[in-house]
Amino acid sequence: MQSVAYFTYKGVQFPRVAVSEEFLNQMENEFQFLNDDVLIATYPKSGTVWMSEILGLIRLKGDPAWIHNLAMWDRSPWIESNIGMETALRSPSPRVFCSHIPFQLFPKVFLQTDVKVIYTLRNPKDVLVSYYYYSMLSRLFKEPGTLQEFLEEFLSGNVAYGSWFDHVKGWMKLKGNPNFFYITYEELQQDLRGSVKKICYFLGKKLNSQQIDSVVEYASFQKMKENKMSNFSLIPDKWMDHKRGTFMRKGICGDWKNHLTVAQNEYVDLVYQEKMWDMNTAFLWD
């Protein structure tokens, strides 16, 4: 069993192993962004690694050499962790970062720059199930208990990185900003090629048809599962219990239907309607 300590920073829980209160405060107030930085913002288990892989491939016009030779967390480090920040600061420009930080805690100085933000979000039911299984593997997170217990904690926001609802509503406040692009996991699944073209347009990258085909090929679930630089198999056992499963689990949409009971599904729907009624954006799962 995992014995993991969380701490609360401005109302949001964080895993103490990876993040510290002092570091979050320092990041919120002191981090310097560059105008050509790209930020992948996500709630956990919403397509972070997938987007990182896509951007790594776009960067080299479909050539997989970089993503096959440099670990994902070195290509696009999580800047809320001490190690990730150190990696980010020594990365050559243009830099790509990842972050699970809610918008209300993210350094607002980036709004005064040309930093491009790609926000990837996913059906919360699939996030719930994926987060549940990942919490069994990762030694950063608390043991999830039963699915019903984790569901209660998830819906109340009593999990690492806080409420999914607050996270989505916070970052989606940037909708309409020319430096903000959002896309759903479901859109990536339905039309990866079309999604890659949209991302290229947002980033100002011009790839020909063959190069886009290569991005799509190497950003497929199967190719990523085979890529040891992206499938988290290189994560040391002290951070991930590889005996309990693999990081790349299914990579599908709708897996929640295999796990949630009718009553659980109705409960999630009820909370979703209560929390998201004022959203002026319709998602594929709505």
Order of alpha helices (4+ residues) and beta strands (2+ residues): beta-beta-alpha-beta-alpha-alpha-alpha-alpha-beta-beta-alpha-alpha-alpha-beta-alpha-alpha-alpha-alpha-alpha
